[in-house]
């Protein structure tokens, strides 16, 4: 599943190239998670101003309106002057004067939504509940600790909920908790200031490292193969149930938290 670093890598891979382009046509394939909300033909003639991001939503700002793009479970974007003929899993295309932007999404949990502005009720509904951006200055250790003190759920579930800090998905939450030495089951409001501070630093580190790794795959991104452009990090605990902890050798354990698998080292990560 594309997580925040992959979405940011995607954004960087085409934002500069598409800025200033004029839309020459748009095409919707099979229905996605949410409807576009307009006839695709109405996009023709509009200009792309910039591509931003909020959480895992890409925000394609037009001179009139904003396209919210979510990659869902299996989506990927390509942007190139020329792409192979549209395949059965390509469900959105934006033809522009600078190239073709295409959403490839086999499972169709992704979405492209056109809103008049960021104040549009549909935009507010999708974006208003999102927590602070983890890679921006608004994410600071003191504010993070204060927000955690309001929450009684486990720290892992609070991170995944995305309303304290946005975009820390299952892999990165597991890895950050390992790096901070915190057991995923610890109640969020029981974390001391020093532990919350350590976790804050670990979240930033893990996401930035993933971004740096993703950056190295950028040149593959606009290749004909729509699958490339994502990356796997060398996980310390995630997906390593029963394997020795890379730090201490104790077998990594797995447990279920709110339908999601969590991985941790029972020795390195304190309750
Ligand atoms: Zn360990």
Boltz pocket constraint, residues with backbone or C-beta under 6 A from the ligand:
constraints:
  - pocket:
      binder: B
      contacts: [[A, 245], [A, 246], [A, 247], [A, 248], [A, 249], [A, 250], [A, 265], [A, 266], [A, 267], [A, 268], [A, 269]]
      max_distance: 6.0
